[in-house]
Amino acid sequence: MFNNIAFRFLTSQSLVGAIPFLMLPIYTKKFSPEEYGAYGLSIVIISIFSGIGNMGLSVIFERNFHEYKLEYEKINYLFSIVFFVCCVLFIIWGISFFLVENILRLLNLESLDHKLISMGMLALFLKSIQDYFLLFFKQNKEFKNYIKLKYIESIGSNIFTVILIFLYDLRIVSLFYGIVLVSIINVIWASFILFSRLKKNNLQFINLFPSIRLSLPLTPRIFFGVINTKFDKYLLGILNTISGVGVYEVAQRIGNVVFLLQTSLENVFGPTIYSKMFNENKQESSLADYLTPFFYATTGFAFLICLFTQEIYIVFLPIEYNSGVRVTMILCLLYATYFFGKIPQLLFAKKTYLISAITLINIFLNITLNLMLISNYGIEGAAVATFISGIISGGISFYYSQKFTPINWDYTQLFLIIFHLFLSILIIFYLNAISLDYIYLLLIKTLLIVGYLLIGVYYKINLKLTY
């Protein structure tokens, strides 16, 4: 069971996260794998510039939020960061607008539409500005305002996109137009709410030098982190085909449902974790007891997506995307382990240089493995390379997180949950390969689900997720 606030927060977040997934049948019927490939490659380029422009300040904003006790101080801190980031991002956008052709030539991606890149850059820059307001409402535990912004973002952008597609016959760029319109609406609305709270207190810009000094070591991590998470698509575009990038993009979007649920859960436990970490009287074991049900829930969801990936493809997507089934399953396994990366142990310990170092290790592994596997195995090779590098770097990060900000996990319990997940998916891989009759396959999947539930019963994992 959830407490009332956590239940409403999580269900609302899950609904918001499900909308893009539910729109995939419409978009995949309208847009070919080649168009989705161009869209995915454009995001690779745009995300690099967005990561540089934000300079890691979103992470520092979350960390420092609770150091300000009065609400008007928190609002001033928010607007100080937003103003600074706006200036940096729009300077980058203005420069890149004139250099986009040279950038594409340098990256050997001349086939991409320049307008798609420019509009996409504007869209993601505006969205990153909007996300600071979401962080404010999340850290301030303002459930209603946070969810309103998320509803407007998710529902509004998809409504605008559908209108542009079917009434004006716009192509893949319509996905970016929807983000631009909704981000502007959300920023204006959230700014109005927060300005009204200042009352007699004037808006004052806070000295951001301490925040920037703390965030700068994170900038390489975020910059290279973007390269790390997007480089597989870039290599697919160079070594494989644009349509292969499109299939991979859609496969990743389905797998991202797991990551979106993790983010929803993080929005429930995140503020509490920071509060506990800043509490000098915190008990390490209480953090483990608090977080274990979240881990069990998110891993269970990833488990279900992996088990029924093939059914999702058959029911929702055109046949030309079916080669992404195993890609989605592999990525779901990886995303399940990302839960531990949602716990800011190294950031709390101010080990930002270590975070960047681990990210660089991950990038090296990811690039090396992608170069080795994509040429021979295409999109599945890219997924395997991402999986292996993610598991290794995640293990390193977990080790140092426990060293500097220890949490008293029950390691046997964690191992059994992860082992059951991995073993089950290996079984499904094998059964799909031998084309087992679906009735027997469904029976085995049911038994695997029962096995996972029994682990929760044995360890008395109580899903009382609290906000």
Number of C-alpha atoms within 10 A of each C-alpha: 10 14 13 11 14 20 17 15 20 22 13 19 22 18 14 20 22 16 14 18 18 12 13 17 15 14 20 20 12 14 15 17 23 16 20 23 27 25 24 22 26 23 21 20 22 22 22 17 20 26 23 20 24 24 22 22 25 19 18 19 20 18 19 14 20 16 11 12 9 9 13 20 18 20 22 20 22 21 20 17 22 21 12 15 22 17 12 16 22 16 13 17 22 12 10 18 17 11 11 19 16 12 14 18 12 10 11 13 17 14 10 18 16 15 12 19 26 19 22 25 27 21 22 20 28 23 21 21 22 23 19 22 23 22 19 22 18 21 23 15 17 12 19 14 17 22 20 15 23 20 18 17 23 20 16 19 23 21 13 19 24 20 15 18 18 11 9 10 11 15 15 19 20 23 23 22 21 23 25 23 18 23 25 16 15 23 19 11 12 19 14 11 11 18 16 9 12 15 10 8 11 10 16 13 16 14 11 14 9 9 17 17 12 20 21 18 19 27 21 21 26 23 22 22 22 22 21 23 16 19 22 27 27 23 20 26 21 15 15 18 17 24 20 22 29 29 26 30 23 23 27 19 18 27 27 19 21 28 23 19 23 25 20 21 25 21 23 25 21 20 20 18 19 20 14 16 19 14 10 8 8 12 13 15 14 13 18 16 16 18 21 18 18 23 21 24 18 23 26 20 18 27 25 16 21 27 23 15 20 17 12 15 20 13 10 16 18 14 10 12 20 16 16 24 23 20 24 27 27 21 25 29 23 25 23 23 20 20 21 16 13 15 18 18 24 22 20 17 12 14 17 18 18 18 20 20 16 19 25 18 16 25 24 15 20 26 19 13 20 26 18 14 17 21 16 12 14 19 29 20 21 26 26 22 22 26 19 16 23 25 17 15 19 20 14 14 21 17 12 17 24 14 12 15 16 17 18 14 17 12 9 8 16 13 11 13 19 18 11 17 23 16 12 20 19 12 15 20 15 11 16 15 9 9 9 13 10 11 9 11 15 14 11 16 19 12 12 22 18 11 14 19 15 12 16 17 11 9 9 10 16 16 16 14 22 18 22
